[in-house]
Amino acid sequence: MKNVLALQQRIAELEKLLENERQLSLQKDAQIAALEERWRLAQQKQFGKSAEGFVGQGELFNEVEEIVEAVEAEQQSISYTRKKPVRKPLPKDLPREQVIHDIEDKTCDSCGGELHKMGEDKSEKLEFIPAQIKVIEHIRPKYACRHCDKSSTNTPIKQAPMPAMPINKGIATSSLLSQLITSKYQYGLPLYRQEAMFKQYGIELSRQTMSSWIDKSATLFAPLVERLKAELLKQPTLFADETPLKVVKSDKVNSYMWVYCSGRDSPEPNHPTPNIVLYDFHNSRAAACVVNYLDGYQGYLHVDGYQVYEKTQATLVGCWAHARRKFIDAKKLQGKNKTGKADVVLSLIQKLYGVESRVKDKSADDKYTTRQAVSVPILDKLKAWLEQNQPNLVVIPN
């Protein structure tokens, strides 16, 4: 009897030990799966294509060929009838120059009679006129009194004052400064390339000189920036984000450029400044940067999940682009031509994007009505799906 009890106890111990080993094996399998997903995601980010990437230097020379090949491929795969593409007309406010191509002999080749004009064909070609550079000479005549010159020890000289210039004693006009600043910050043209462009006109403008001009121009823009900031903080909804920025000769590995904008979704569609975008540079990513800039702003703040925004007095609104990005990463791990849980969420988010695309030109009231009628049911469905599947989802690490 004792042997039976001992054997049963031993069996129970072994079963318990086996269960522990099974649980430990499942934990290890989950850890291995998570590590494999992290590895695949790291491989994809390092070597794979990014759907959110910016067109880089590598596409500078083969962009035209790729577009042409893509169009040809699309044309070859189409087997149904479609409408011929219609070229958009050129803006009517552009200056136009007419060139008449007429025949010299206006007699009929058959009977020799005089021809009359029955109509005409017209086609428009776009001409590009390169930028023109000219030197403006400011001439200020000096005037003196001959009588005082002969009879007085003090001879007054009269001369018109020099007009105010953006940069005192500099050769740059406001138009030149606008060209430099727009080319660099709007179109991403570095100063060394602009330096080379001016050399083509025989003008020596060093990067150091242009950098000094841009730096001095920033002082001139200060009142405008302050006015725009005041208008920005009056808006009911703002967008904010920060991005690392490498600065030459900086003690910090990364500095940060903070950006704040009002967006197009404004209750005042006819506002003279429909979208204010302002940048704020700091060598830190601390909460004080955004707290000091917003200065007690209490409206809605559309941001990502960075915790420093919680230090502000604004009501935080989540960013769908950042939420969607995690499911994009999950879809990449599924492999090509495979569907999974990530596709369900991405499909619902895409429907939300579709709603926003349809109402982007509507009034604020129309947007609200459409969002309540169409977007809210989509969000409810997404919330229910996430709550149901959350226990089975694997968190992808940053």
Helices and strands as residue ranges (DSSP letters): H 2-47, G 57-59, H 63-77, E 142-144, H 146-151, E 157-159, H 174-181, I 182-186, H 191-200, H 207-232, E 237-245, E 255-261, E 277-282, H 287-294, E 300-303, G 307-311, E 315-318, H 320-334, H 341-359, H 364-370, I 371-375, H 376-389, G 390-392
